[in-house]
């Protein structure tokens, strides 16, 4: 009889976990904290499509673009209004960690949400319009050195955000002593930043490979530097690194997701499992290769610890360059 009761308890527990897992995908939704066309938008849409293609979710994932405050509007929405939503995940990246590290989400901290998993790392790029006379990173940085006001660099994160930090890291590595002289203009997402570049409103773009790829393929922009230790493989092999041009600047943007802080353990575990299964699939390896994503295999507690480390590191960098005190 005891064995029968124990089996019944295990069956009930399994049924409960299954129910929560089902709830987690009942109406799956992903918030992209920026306008369409940027890295967060790519993360939501590509992961949502791949999860469904692999049968890891039964329904099409709804993608909601909620721009503003470098991700702060979305973060506040999740913390204040959707804290116990088991069907919601939110695209995040090094830009998210940067804003949290710098206290740019007023009253919010990384501990108010649950960090799910990474889906890869996206190396930074610096690009110009296809018809620009600028051909190399040193050429762009020399122009900034000579007359900082003559070059505006656009990015999809707020002032002091990760896109901004990347161009400052490059400028500092090139010997520009006052990196605050670099003229950076913030937009809500990489897509909007590239649009302003094409319109001639700015002279350069700082973002990530995944954001730039479509515009490179269409012939609208040219990448003058990838902020990676060595050239990326495959179709990205033609893009020169900053390092090979004498600028020792590296910037990798991790991509992943967080969930509401009040999400149940069962739903959290279900999402972690789904994203982990996606990451391990051959289909996702193809997506990573096609979009310039480097490996970053972290889920659950390991990812939570990684984000905490990223926040601490960015706080240190931001203090070094005077972004925060």
DRENVOTOR-670926 format. One record per residue (C-alpha): residue number from 1; residue in three letters; chain; x, y, z. Coordinates in pm, whole numbers. Layout:
# DRENVOTOR-670926
+-----+-----+-------+--------+--------+--------+
!   n ! res ! chain !      x !      y !      z !
+-----+-----+-------+--------+--------+--------+
! NUM ! ALA !     A !      X !      Y !      Z !
...
+-----+-----+-------+--------+--------+--------+
//
This chain:
# DRENVOTOR-670926
+-----+-----+-------+--------+--------+--------+
!   n ! res ! chain !      x !      y !      z !
+-----+-----+-------+--------+--------+--------+
!   1 ! UNK !     A !      0 !      0 !      0 !
!   2 ! UNK !     A !    284 !    242 !     88 !
!   3 ! UNK !     A !    440 !    175 !   -251 !
!   4 ! UNK !     A !    108 !    254 !   -420 !
!   5 ! UNK !     A !     73 !    581 !   -227 !
!   6 ! UNK !     A !    431 !    680 !   -311 !
!   7 ! UNK !     A !    373 !    609 !   -677 !
!   8 ! UNK !     A !     60 !    823 !   -659 !
!   9 ! UNK !     A !    253 !   1112 !   -507 !
!  10 ! UNK !     A !    521 !   1091 !   -778 !
!  11 ! UNK !     A !    250 !   1079 !  -1043 !
!  12 ! UNK !     A !     80 !   1383 !   -893 !
!  13 ! UNK !     A !    409 !   1571 !   -879 !
!  14 ! UNK !     A !    485 !   1483 !  -1241 !
!  15 ! UNK !     A !    136 !   1592 !  -1342 !
!  16 ! UNK !     A !    180 !   1921 !  -1154 !
!  17 ! UNK !     A !    513 !   1991 !  -1329 !
!  18 ! UNK !     A !    356 !   1901 !  -1662 !
!  19 ! UNK !     A !     67 !   2138 !  -1592 !
!  20 ! UNK !     A !    304 !   2423 !  -1511 !
!  21 ! UNK !     A !    511 !   2346 !  -1819 !
!  22 ! UNK !     A !    194 !   2356 !  -2028 !
!  23 ! UNK !     A !     94 !   2685 !  -1862 !
!  24 ! UNK !     A !    434 !   2832 !  -1951 !
!  25 ! UNK !     A !    354 !   2786 !  -2318 !
!  26 ! UNK !     A !    -22 !   2837 !  -2310 !
!  27 ! UNK !     A !     13 !   3190 !  -2447 !
!  28 ! UNK !     A !    389 !   3229 !  -2491 !
!  29 ! UNK !     A !    500 !   3590 !  -2512 !
!  30 ! UNK !     A !    836 !   3758 !  -2552 !
!  31 ! UNK !     A !    893 !   4127 !  -2486 !
!  32 ! UNK !     A !   1158 !   4292 !  -2704 !
!  33 ! UNK !     A !   1250 !   4610 !  -2511 !
!  34 ! UNK !     A !   1315 !   4812 !  -2829 !
!  35 ! UNK !     A !   1164 !   4897 !  -3164 !
!  36 ! UNK !     A !   1164 !   4637 !  -3446 !
!  37 ! UNK !     A !   1493 !   4570 !  -3623 !
!  38 ! UNK !     A !   1740 !   4560 !  -3335 !
!  39 ! UNK !     A !   1915 !   4284 !  -3141 !
!  40 ! UNK !     A !   1643 !   4236 !  -2877 !
!  41 ! UNK !     A !   1382 !   4211 !  -3150 !
!  42 ! UNK !     A !   1597 !   3952 !  -3332 !
!  43 ! UNK !     A !   1637 !   3754 !  -3008 !
!  44 ! UNK !     A !   1262 !   3730 !  -2945 !
!  45 ! UNK !     A !   1156 !   3658 !  -3302 !
!  46 ! UNK !     A !   1428 !   3407 !  -3391 !
!  47 ! UNK !     A !   1404 !   3215 !  -3063 !
!  48 ! UNK !     A !   1023 !   3214 !  -3078 !
!  49 ! UNK !     A !   1027 !   3077 !  -3431 !
!  50 ! UNK !     A !   1290 !   2816 !  -3353 !
!  51 ! UNK !     A !   1112 !   2698 !  -3036 !
!  52 ! UNK !     A !    796 !   2640 !  -3238 !
!  53 ! UNK !     A !    979 !   2480 !  -3532 !
!  54 ! UNK !     A !   1137 !   2230 !  -3291 !
!  55 ! UNK !     A !    806 !   2155 !  -3119 !
!  56 ! UNK !     A !    925 !   2299 !  -2788 !
!  57 ! UNK !     A !    621 !   2529 !  -2776 !
!  58 ! UNK !     A !    284 !   2447 !  -2928 !
!  59 ! UNK !     A !    173 !   2797 !  -3023 !
!  60 ! UNK !     A !    331 !   3089 !  -3204 !
!  61 ! UNK !     A !    515 !   3314 !  -2959 !
!  62 ! UNK !     A !    371 !   3664 !  -2950 !
!  63 ! UNK !     A !    645 !   3927 !  -2975 !
!  64 ! UNK !     A !    570 !   4264 !  -2817 !
!  65 ! UNK !     A !    802 !   4559 !  -2886 !
!  66 ! UNK !     A !    813 !   4779 !  -2576 !
!  67 ! UNK !     A !   1075 !   5046 !  -2636 !
!  68 ! UNK !     A !   1198 !   5315 !  -2400 !
!  69 ! UNK !     A !   1467 !   5391 !  -2146 !
!  70 ! UNK !     A !   1720 !   5148 !  -2292 !
!  71 ! UNK !     A !   1502 !   4858 !  -2177 !
!  72 ! UNK !     A !   1387 !   5032 !  -1860 !
!  73 ! UNK !     A !   1023 !   5066 !  -1966 !
!  74 ! UNK !     A !    999 !   4691 !  -2027 !
!  75 ! UNK !     A !   1183 !   4606 !  -1704 !
!  76 ! UNK !     A !    947 !   4824 !  -1498 !
!  77 ! UNK !     A !    643 !   4675 !  -1676 !
!  78 ! UNK !     A !    755 !   4322 !  -1584 !
!  79 ! UNK !     A !    847 !   4407 !  -1223 !
!  80 ! UNK !     A !    543 !   4621 !  -1145 !
!  81 ! UNK !     A !    261 !   4472 !  -1351 !
!  82 ! UNK !     A !    351 !   4118 !  -1463 !
!  83 ! UNK !     A !    562 !   3983 !  -1180 !
!  84 ! UNK !     A !    387 !   3645 !  -1165 !
!  85 ! UNK !     A !    331 !   3581 !  -1537 !
!  86 ! UNK !     A !    443 !   3225 !  -1613 !
!  87 ! UNK !     A !    410 !   3260 !  -1991 !
!  88 ! UNK !     A !    633 !   3567 !  -2033 !
!  89 ! UNK !     A !   1002 !   3591 !  -2118 !
!  90 ! UNK !     A !   1200 !   3907 !  -2200 !
!  91 ! UNK !     A !   1498 !   3951 !  -2433 !
!  92 ! UNK !     A !   1811 !   4072 !  -2256 !
!  93 ! UNK !     A !   2177 !   4132 !  -2333 !
!  94 ! UNK !     A !   2491 !   4304 !  -2213 !
!  95 ! UNK !     A !   2298 !   4627 !  -2268 !
!  96 ! UNK !     A !   2052 !   4519 !  -1998 !
!  97 ! UNK !     A !   2335 !   4440 !  -1757 !
!  98 ! UNK !     A !   2495 !   4775 !  -1839 !
!  99 ! UNK !     A !   2183 !   4974 !  -1754 !
! 100 ! UNK !     A !   2133 !   4778 !  -1432 !
! 101 ! UNK !     A !   2500 !   4823 !  -1339 !
! 102 ! UNK !     A !   2473 !   5199 !  -1383 !
! 103 ! UNK !     A !   2146 !   5236 !  -1190 !
! 104 ! UNK !     A !   1969 !   5353 !  -1506 !
! 105 ! UNK !     A !   1646 !   5167 !  -1424 !
! 106 ! UNK !     A !   1537 !   5384 !  -1128 !
! 107 ! UNK !     A !   1442 !   5174 !   -827 !
! 108 ! UNK !     A !   1510 !   4846 !  -1008 !
! 109 ! UNK !     A !   1782 !   4583 !   -969 !
! 110 ! UNK !     A !   1876 !   4254 !  -1135 !
! 111 ! UNK !     A !   1741 !   4059 !   -836 !
! 112 ! UNK !     A !   1382 !   4162 !   -914 !
! 113 ! UNK !     A !   1364 !   3922 !  -1209 !
! 114 ! UNK !     A !   1473 !   3563 !  -1274 !
! 115 ! UNK !     A !   1750 !   3509 !  -1528 !
! 116 ! UNK !     A !   1670 !   3219 !  -1759 !
! 117 ! UNK !     A !   1943 !   3137 !  -2010 !
! 118 ! UNK !     A !   2186 !   3264 !  -2271 !
! 119 ! UNK !     A !   2149 !   3183 !  -2639 !
! 120 ! UNK !     A !   2491 !   3302 !  -2757 !
! 121 ! UNK !     A !   2721 !   3602 !  -2768 !
! 122 ! UNK !     A !   2712 !   3869 !  -3034 !
! 123 ! UNK !     A !   3035 !   4055 !  -3109 !
! 124 ! UNK !     A !   3019 !   4428 !  -3149 !
! 125 ! UNK !     A !   3078 !   4609 !  -3476 !
! 126 ! UNK !     A !   3149 !   4961 !  -3589 !
! 127 ! UNK !     A !   3006 !   5042 !  -3930 !
! 128 ! UNK !     A !   2953 !   5328 !  -4173 !
! 129 ! UNK !     A !   2719 !   5376 !  -4466 !
! 130 ! UNK !     A !   2815 !   5192 !  -4785 !
! 131 ! UNK !     A !   2894 !   5518 !  -4965 !
! 132 ! UNK !     A !   3108 !   5662 !  -4685 !
! 133 ! UNK !     A !   3466 !   5761 !  -4765 !
! 134 ! UNK !     A !   3574 !   5598 !  -4438 !
! 135 ! UNK !     A !   3722 !   5252 !  -4500 !
! 136 ! UNK !     A !   3899 !   5162 !  -4173 !
! 137 ! UNK !     A !   3851 !   5204 !  -3798 !
! 138 ! UNK !     A !   4174 !   5407 !  -3754 !
! 139 ! UNK !     A !   4052 !   5644 !  -4026 !
! 140 ! UNK !     A !   3727 !   5703 !  -3834 !
! 141 ! UNK !     A !   3906 !   5744 !  -3502 !
! 142 ! UNK !     A !   4162 !   5983 !  -3654 !
! 143 ! UNK !     A !   3874 !   6202 !  -3770 !
! 144 ! UNK !     A !   3727 !   6197 !  -3419 !
! 145 ! UNK !     A !   4068 !   6284 !  -3273 !
! 146 ! UNK !     A !   4107 !   6581 !  -3507 !
! 147 ! UNK !     A !   3753 !   6715 !  -3466 !
! 148 ! UNK !     A !   3521 !   6525 !  -3227 !
! 149 ! UNK !     A !   3221 !   6738 !  -3324 !
! 150 ! UNK !     A !   3244 !   6626 !  -3689 !
! 151 ! UNK !     A !   3150 !   6265 !  -3620 !
! 152 ! UNK !     A !   2829 !   6144 !  -3458 !
! 153 ! UNK !     A !   2811 !   5774 !  -3372 !
! 154 ! UNK !     A !   2465 !   5617 !  -3340 !
! 155 ! UNK !     A !   2374 !   5318 !  -3128 !
! 156 ! UNK !     A !   2068 !   5134 !  -3002 !
! 157 ! UNK !     A !   2136 !   5180 !  -2631 !
! 158 ! UNK !     A !   2108 !   5488 !  -2412 !
! 159 ! UNK !     A !   2400 !   5716 !  -2333 !
! 160 ! UNK !     A !   2632 !   5513 !  -2112 !
! 161 ! UNK !     A !   2478 !   5190 !  -2243 !
! 162 ! UNK !     A !   2659 !   4895 !  -2397 !
! 163 ! UNK !     A !   2663 !   5030 !  -2755 !
! 164 ! UNK !     A !   2806 !   5356 !  -2620 !
! 165 ! UNK !     A !   3066 !   5171 !  -2409 !
! 166 ! UNK !     A !   3187 !   4972 !  -2711 !
! 167 ! UNK !     A !   3283 !   5279 !  -2913 !
! 168 ! UNK !     A !   3440 !   5437 !  -2602 !
! 169 ! UNK !     A !   3648 !   5122 !  -2545 !
! 170 ! UNK !     A !   3770 !   5146 !  -2907 !
! 171 ! UNK !     A !   3844 !   5517 !  -2873 !
! 172 ! UNK !     A !   4035 !   5464 !  -2548 !
! 173 ! UNK !     A !   4237 !   5178 !  -2702 !
! 174 ! UNK !     A !   4333 !   5410 !  -2990 !
! 175 ! UNK !     A !   4468 !   5676 !  -2754 !
! 176 ! UNK !     A !   4180 !   5921 !  -2739 !
! 177 ! UNK !     A !   4237 !   6043 !  -2384 !
! 178 ! UNK !     A !   3904 !   6214 !  -2321 !
! 179 ! UNK !     A !   3660 !   5950 !  -2442 !
! 180 ! UNK !     A !   3373 !   6172 !  -2330 !
! 181 ! UNK !     A !   3450 !   6390 !  -2634 !
! 182 ! UNK !     A !   3319 !   6112 !  -2860 !
! 183 ! UNK !     A !   2977 !   6226 !  -2985 !
! 184 ! UNK !     A !   2727 !   5945 !  -2929 !
! 185 ! UNK !     A !   2357 !   5963 !  -3018 !
! 186 ! UNK !     A !   2120 !   5710 !  -2863 !
! 187 ! UNK !     A !   1820 !   5552 !  -3036 !
! 188 ! UNK !     A !   1565 !   5292 !  -2928 !
! 189 ! UNK !     A !   1720 !   4991 !  -3098 !
! 190 ! UNK !     A !   1987 !   4919 !  -3357 !
! 191 ! UNK !     A !   1740 !   4926 !  -3645 !
! 192 ! UNK !     A !   1650 !   5289 !  -3579 !
! 193 ! UNK !     A !   2019 !   5378 !  -3536 !
! 194 ! UNK !     A !   2106 !   5230 !  -3877 !
! 195 ! UNK !     A !   1810 !   5414 !  -4034 !
! 196 ! UNK !     A !   1958 !   5744 !  -3909 !
! 197 ! UNK !     A !   2297 !   5643 !  -4050 !
! 198 ! UNK !     A !   2143 !   5579 !  -4392 !
! 199 ! UNK !     A !   1960 !   5911 !  -4373 !
! 200 ! UNK !     A !   2293 !   6089 !  -4323 !
! 201 ! UNK !     A !   2202 !   6217 !  -3976 !
! 202 ! UNK !     A !   2505 !   6041 !  -3824 !
! 203 ! UNK !     A !   2840 !   5926 !  -3962 !
! 204 ! UNK !     A !   2889 !   5587 !  -3793 !
! 205 ! UNK !     A !   2703 !   5307 !  -3617 !
! 206 ! UNK !     A !   2797 !   5099 !  -3314 !
! 207 ! UNK !     A !   2602 !   4779 !  -3257 !
! 208 ! UNK !     A !   2623 !   4404 !  -3294 !
! 209 ! UNK !     A !   2672 !   4161 !  -3582 !
! 210 ! UNK !     A !   2311 !   4038 !  -3565 !
! 211 ! UNK !     A !   2181 !   4395 !  -3593 !
! 212 ! UNK !     A !   2413 !   4485 !  -3880 !
! 213 ! UNK !     A !   2388 !   4169 !  -4089 !
! 214 ! UNK !     A !   2067 !   4247 !  -4277 !
! 215 ! UNK !     A !   2190 !   4595 !  -4365 !
! 216 ! UNK !     A !   2525 !   4455 !  -4484 !
! 217 ! UNK !     A !   2344 !   4196 !  -4699 !
! 218 ! UNK !     A !   2128 !   4469 !  -4854 !
! 219 ! UNK !     A !   2438 !   4675 !  -4938 !
! 220 ! UNK !     A !   2340 !   4969 !  -4716 !
! 221 ! UNK !     A !   2631 !   4966 !  -4472 !
! 222 ! UNK !     A !   2989 !   4841 !  -4448 !
! 223 ! UNK !     A !   3147 !   4703 !  -4132 !
! 224 ! UNK !     A !   3485 !   4864 !  -4069 !
! 225 ! UNK !     A !   3562 !   4668 !  -3751 !
! 226 ! UNK !     A !   3441 !   4368 !  -3554 !
! 227 ! UNK !     A !   3527 !   4383 !  -3183 !
! 228 ! UNK !     A !   3635 !   4018 !  -3163 !
! 229 ! UNK !     A !   3974 !   3863 !  -3075 !
! 230 ! UNK !     A !   4004 !   3717 !  -3426 !
! 231 ! UNK !     A !   3803 !   3712 !  -3747 !
! 232 ! UNK !     A !   3467 !   3540 !  -3728 !
! 233 ! UNK !     A !   3413 !   3230 !  -3942 !
! 234 ! UNK !     A !   3204 !   3175 !  -4255 !
! 235 ! UNK !     A !   3032 !   3467 !  -4423 !
! 236 ! UNK !     A !   3169 !   3710 !  -4162 !
! 237 ! UNK !     A !   3532 !   3627 !  -4243 !
! 238 ! UNK !     A !   3565 !   3935 !  -4466 !
! 239 ! UNK !     A !   3501 !   4174 !  -4178 !
! 240 ! UNK !     A !   3829 !   4304 !  -4029 !
! 241 ! UNK !     A !   3876 !   4302 !  -3654 !
! 242 ! UNK !     A !   3968 !   4617 !  -3464 !
! 243 ! UNK !     A !   4266 !   4428 !  -3325 !
! 244 ! UNK !     A !   4421 !   4358 !  -3665 !
! 245 ! UNK !     A !   4395 !   4732 !  -3738 !
! 246 ! UNK !     A !   4600 !   4814 !  -3429 !
! 247 ! UNK !     A !   4304 !   4890 !  -3201 !
! 248 ! UNK !     A !   4299 !   4642 !  -2913 !
! 249 ! UNK !     A !   3927 !   4662 !  -2843 !
! 250 ! UNK !     A !   3702 !   4362 !  -2773 !
! 251 ! UNK !     A !   3330 !   4377 !  -2703 !
! 252 ! UNK !     A !   3104 !   4072 !  -2685 !
! 253 ! UNK !     A !   2733 !   4122 !  -2622 !
! 254 ! UNK !     A !   2571 !   3818 !  -2462 !
! 255 ! UNK !     A !   2210 !   3750 !  -2556 !
! 256 ! UNK !     A !   1952 !   3574 !  -2344 !
! 257 ! UNK !     A !   1633 !   3611 !  -2145 !
! 258 ! UNK !     A !   1494 !   3701 !  -1805 !
! 259 ! UNK !     A !   1154 !   3615 !  -1660 !
! 260 ! UNK !     A !    924 !   3781 !  -1405 !
! 261 ! UNK !     A !   1054 !   3759 !  -1048 !
! 262 ! UNK !     A !    737 !   3587 !   -929 !
! 263 ! UNK !     A !    737 !   3317 !  -1196 !
! 264 ! UNK !     A !    679 !   2977 !  -1035 !
! 265 ! UNK !     A !    974 !   2742 !   -996 !
! 266 ! UNK !     A !    797 !   2489 !  -1218 !
! 267 ! UNK !     A !    739 !   2737 !  -1501 !
! 268 ! UNK !     A !   1093 !   2874 !  -1461 !
! 269 ! UNK !     A !   1240 !   2524 !  -1485 !
! 270 ! UNK !     A !   1024 !   2454 !  -1791 !
! 271 ! UNK !     A !   1146 !   2766 !  -1971 !
! 272 ! UNK !     A !   1510 !   2693 !  -1876 !
! 273 ! UNK !     A !   1469 !   2341 !  -2013 !
! 274 ! UNK !     A !   1310 !   2460 !  -2339 !
! 275 ! UNK !     A !   1577 !   2721 !  -2407 !
! 276 ! UNK !     A !   1848 !   2471 !  -2312 !
! 277 ! UNK !     A !   1705 !   2216 !  -2558 !
! 278 ! UNK !     A !   1690 !   2486 !  -2826 !
! 279 ! UNK !     A !   2053 !   2586 !  -2765 !
! 280 ! UNK !     A !   2170 !   2223 !  -2794 !
! 281 ! UNK !     A !   1991 !   2166 !  -3126 !
! 282 ! UNK !     A !   2159 !   2152 !  -3466 !
! 283 ! UNK !     A !   1900 !   2401 !  -3591 !
! 284 ! UNK !     A !   2015 !   2663 !  -3339 !
! 285 ! UNK !     A !   2380 !   2603 !  -3426 !
! 286 ! UNK !     A !   2288 !   2693 !  -3785 !
! 287 ! UNK !     A !   2111 !   3010 !  -3668 !
! 288 ! UNK !     A !   2417 !   3108 !  -3463 !
! 289 ! UNK !     A !   2651 !   3053 !  -3757 !
! 290 ! UNK !     A !   2428 !   3251 !  -3993 !
! 291 ! UNK !     A !   2403 !   3548 !  -3755 !
! 292 ! UNK !     A !   2754 !   3569 !  -3615 !
! 293 ! UNK !     A !   2667 !   3443 !  -3267 !
! 294 ! UNK !     A !   2952 !   3290 !  -3067 !
! 295 ! UNK !     A !   2889 !   3005 !  -2819 !
! 296 ! UNK !     A !   2769 !   3088 !  -2466 !
! 297 ! UNK !     A !   2606 !   2785 !  -2302 !
! 298 ! UNK !     A !   2453 !   2902 !  -1971 !
! 299 ! UNK !     A !   2115 !   2819 !  -1819 !
! 300 ! UNK !     A !   1940 !   2865 !  -1485 !
! 301 ! UNK !     A !   2160 !   2928 !  -1181 !
! 302 ! UNK !     A !   2478 !   2939 !  -1393 !
! 303 ! UNK !     A !   2331 !   3217 !  -1604 !
! 304 ! UNK !     A !   2209 !   3405 !  -1295 !
! 305 ! UNK !     A !   2566 !   3397 !  -1159 !
! 306 ! UNK !     A !   2708 !   3507 !  -1496 !
! 307 ! UNK !     A !   2477 !   3810 !  -1514 !
! 308 ! UNK !     A !   2572 !   3912 !  -1159 !
! 309 ! UNK !     A !   2937 !   3899 !  -1265 !
! 310 ! UNK !     A !   2865 !   4103 !  -1579 !
! 311 ! UNK !     A !   2691 !   4373 !  -1375 !
! 312 ! UNK !     A !   2988 !   4397 !  -1137 !
! 313 ! UNK !     A !   3238 !   4415 !  -1426 !
! 314 ! UNK !     A !   3044 !   4686 !  -1610 !
! 315 ! UNK !     A !   3019 !   4893 !  -1291 !
! 316 ! UNK !     A !   3398 !   4885 !  -1273 !
! 317 ! UNK !     A !   3442 !   4984 !  -1642 !
! 318 ! UNK !     A !   3186 !   5262 !  -1610 !
! 319 ! UNK !     A !   3370 !   5409 !  -1314 !
! 320 ! UNK !     A !   3700 !   5396 !  -1503 !
! 321 ! UNK !     A !   3563 !   5602 !  -1793 !
! 322 ! UNK !     A !   3362 !   5841 !  -1574 !
! 323 ! UNK !     A !   3011 !   5721 !  -1665 !
! 324 ! UNK !     A !   2932 !   5667 !  -1295 !
! 325 ! UNK !     A !   3107 !   5773 !   -979 !
+-----+-----+-------+--------+--------+--------+
//
